[in-house]
Amino acid sequence: MPSTLSFDIGGTKIAYGIVRDHAPSDIIAAGSVPAQPQGSSLAAEFDKAVGVALSVAREAGIEPDRIGVGAPGIVRGPHGTILRSGPTVPGWQGTIIEDIIARYTHAPVACHNDVRIWAFGEHTFGAGRELPGRVVYLSLGTGVGGAIVDNGELQTGTTGSTGEFSELLVADLRGMADRVENTCSGNSLARYYNVLAAQPDFAGRIAWDHPPGPNDLSLPEIMQRYHNDDRLAFDVIDGNMRGFGRALAGLAFALDIDGIVIGGGVGGLGEPVLGALRAGFAQWTVDSAQRLPIVASKLGRLAPLVGAAAYAREFAATTS
């Protein structure tokens, strides 16, 4: 039975699993390895992960027909050349995914940015099945990433950056403009709360990547306070997300979008995030987009591996 070995490369772990063609949304022989243990690099650990994952697959009697990979950074697909990467994955830029995999197997490879891969899976098997036309996918997690799927086709562009929404300017709860990654990622929401709890009148830029203090609360702890009617927790989540919703209203009008899907750890917080996004969007959108759906991801944590397999089934044969 034909199958794909899928990888989801993250900053803290590298997940893998087998997806059989006849069950394209099911994962078997799954596992993970650390991504960046002290003294090593992401490329070196991915090299190890390929060997481990293939051994697990072969022990289960499976020889993968193709390899699908979601990787962080600006990625030129389908061979998987890392054109640019951020400070969270040092030394990753310049890595060629296909070359690493070729040390272990001659199976064809298809690789793309991890959020694009998530979106491809979500569009094929999740929320996107009910959203025709041009759909924006946004992953709100440690950072902010995205993708655009237009009539079923994942958009890439000449540089591979289509869907990189991290530089979109949005208004925070104080009305100050900043990058959306600095205001709506998980790290930034926690940072906003902790800074404003200590200095309620702080009027400067709140750096999302500032190291947390020993007494800083995590985002899950802040959300507990949100649900216990903590006013500052509400103001940070609701205010920053409404600002993002306003920016999305402009984006939807400019690109004539038919739907928006929200995923990632922050997106998984549910109504506090989605409700605020929808409210900001509705307040600032044009009449023609008032009913544009803004919905949550349906595939959850399985989406990256499912998406990597779906992407490989369509594009891996062209890489050999």
N, C-alpha and C positions, 0 to 999 in steps of 0.2 A: 504494500500500500504506500503510495507516494507521501512524502512528509517533508517538513521544513524544520530545521533547527533555528530557533529564534533567540536573539539576545537583546536585552534592554540594558544598556550601559549607563549607569548613573555615577554620581560623585561619591556615593558611599557603598554601593553594591552593584554587582553585575549579575543580573538575573538571566536564566536561560530555561528553555523548555522545548519540547517537541510538539508540533501541530501537524496532525495528519490531514491530508487534503479532504477526506470525506467528513471530517468534523472540524471545520475551520475556526471555531470559537472555543475549542477545548484544548487545554494544556496538559501534557503528560510528561513524565520524566523531568519534572521541574526542579530547579535548585538555584543557588546563588553563591557567589564568593565575594569577599571584600574587594572594593574597588581601588582604594588608595591606602593600604597599610603603611605605617611609617617606614621610610627607607625605600619605598618602591614607587612606581609610576602607574598611571592608568593603562598605558600601552602594555607594560610588562604584565600587569594583572589580567588584562584582556587576553593576552597570549596564553596565560595559564588557564583562564576560564574556557577557552576554546578546547584545549586538551581535556579538561575535566568534563565538559559538556558532551564531547564526542565519546568519551569513555562511558559515561552514564547511558547515552543513547545506544551504544553498541552492546552494553551489558543487557539492555532491554530488547536486543535483537533488531535494532533499527539502524540503518545506514541512511542518513538524511540525503535527500535528493538535491537540496539547495539550502542556503544559509540566508537568513534575514536579520538585519541589525538596525537598531535604533541607537544613535550615538549623540553625545552632547556636542554643541558647537555649530558653526556654519559648515555644513557638510555638502560636498559635491557627490551626488549619487549618480549611478548606483554602486560605483566602486568603493565609495566611502573615504574619499580624501578629506581630511579635516583642514579646512581653509583658515578657520579662526576659532579660538577657544578663549574662555575667560579665566580669571585668576583662580577659580575653584578647581580647575583641572590643569595644573602646571605641566608643561612639556607635551601636552596633547596635540597642539597644532602641528601639522605636517604629517601626522600618522596616516597611513593608508590601511584601512581595515582589511581590504581584500588580500593584501600582502601578508598580513598576520595569519589569516585563515588558511592561506595557501600552504603554510608550513605543515598543516595537519590533514587537509583534504582538498581535492580538486573540484568539489561541488561548487556550482556557480553561486555568486554572492550578490545580494542587493542590500545597500545600506543607505540610510538617510538620517537627518536630524531626528532626535528622539521624540520631540513634540510633533513633528510632521508624521512620524510613524504612528504615534498615538492617534492623531487625527485621521489617518488613513484607515486604521482599524475601527475607530468610532464611526466614521462615515459609512464603512462597509457593513458593519455588524451591530452598531449601536444606535445612538440618537440620530445619526445622519440618515438612517433609512427612512425617516419621516420628514426629512428636510431636503427637498429638491432645490436645484438652482445653485446660487453662489452662497456658500456657508463659511463663516469664520469660526475657527476653533481656537480657544484660549485656554492655556494651562497656567493656573496660578498656584505656584508652589514656592520652593526656595527662591526661584526667579519667576519671570513671566515670559512665556513663549507662546507661539501660535502657528497657525497654518490657515491656508485658504483652499477650499475644495470647490471647484467650479464645474457644475454639471458632471460630477463624479470623478473629475481629474484633479489630482493634487498639483497645485501650482508651485513652481520652483523659481523661475526667473533665471536670468543669466548669471547671477552671482550666488544663487542658492539661498538668498535671504528672505524670499517671500514669506510673510507670516511672522517676521521678527518684530513683534509689537513692543518690545521692551523699551524702546526710545520714545514711544508715544507720550506726549505731554498731557498730564491730567491735573485737575485741581484737588488738593487735599482738603481735609475738613476745615482748615483755616482759610481756604481760598487761595493758597499759594500753589504755583505751578511747579511740577517736578516730573521726572520720568515715572511711568507707571510701575516699573520694577522697584522704584524707591518708595512707592506709596501703597501698593496693593499686593506685593509678595508676602509670603508668610513671615519672613524675617523682618520686613519693613513694618508690617502691622504691629508686631510685637515691639519693635523699636519705638514706634510712635507712642504706644501706650506707656512704655516705661519712661521715656523722656518727658512726656507731658504730665505723668503722675508725679514726677520729681520736680518739674518746673512748669506749672500750669500756664504761665504767660510766655513760654519760650516761643520766639518768633523767627528763629533761624531755620536753616535747612536741616532736616533730620536724616542723618546718613544711615541708610539701610544696612550697610556692611560694617558698622561700628561694632566691635566686640561687646557682647552682653556683659553687664556687671554681675557681681555675685548675688545680688538681690533682685535681679530682673526676673520678671515673670515670662514664661513661655506662652506661645499662642494658645495651646489648649487650656492653660490656666486662665488666660485672659478671657477665653470664650466661656469658661465657667462663671466668671464674674459678669460677663455679658448676660447670661441667662439668669443671673441673680440680680439683675437690674442695676448693675454698676453703670453709672452715667457716662464715665469716660470711655469704658469699653464700648458702649453703644455708639458714642460719638465718633470714635476712631474707625470702627468697622463700617458703620453706616455712612459717615461723611466721606471717607476715602473711596468707598465703593460707589457712592452716588457720583463722585467726580469722574470715576472711570466710566460709569454709565453715560455721563454727558459726552465724554470723548467718543464712546462707541456710537452715539447718536450721529455725530458728525461723520464718523467713518462709514456707517451704514448708508448715509445719504450720498457720500462721495463715491462709494464702490457699488451702490445699488445691491445691498446684501439681502439675502432671503432668510437668513437665520444665524443665530450665534449659539455655540455650544461651549459650556464652561466646564473645565476639568481641573485636575491637580488637587493638592491637599487643601488649599484655601477654597477652591470651588466645592470641595466635598463638605464644607461646613454648612451647606444647605441654605435655608431661607434667609438667615442674616446677611449672607453675601448676595444670593440671587435676587432677593427682594429689593435690596438697596441698588443693585445694578439696574434692575428693571425700572425702579422709581426714577433714578437719574436719567435713564434712557428716555422714559416716557415724558419727562418734564421738558427735555430739550430736543426731541426728535421732530421731524416734519410730519405732517398729517399722514402722508402715504406710507410711513414706516411704523405707525402707532401699534400695529398688531404684529410686528415682527417678533417671532418666538425667540426667547432667550432661555435655553434649557440646560439641564445638567447632563454630564456624561453618564452613559448607562453601563459601560463595560467595566468601569472602576479599575482596579489594580491589574486586571488581566489585559487591558487594552494595548499596552506597548508590545507584549509578546504576540498577541493576536494580530496586531497591526504589522509587525515585522514580517510575520508569515504571509499575510495578505500581500504586502508589498513585494516580497520575494517571489511569490507565485506569479505575479504580473511582470516583474522586471528582471529577475535573476538570470533567466535564460539568455538575456542580451549581454551579460557581462563576460561570458567565456570567450 
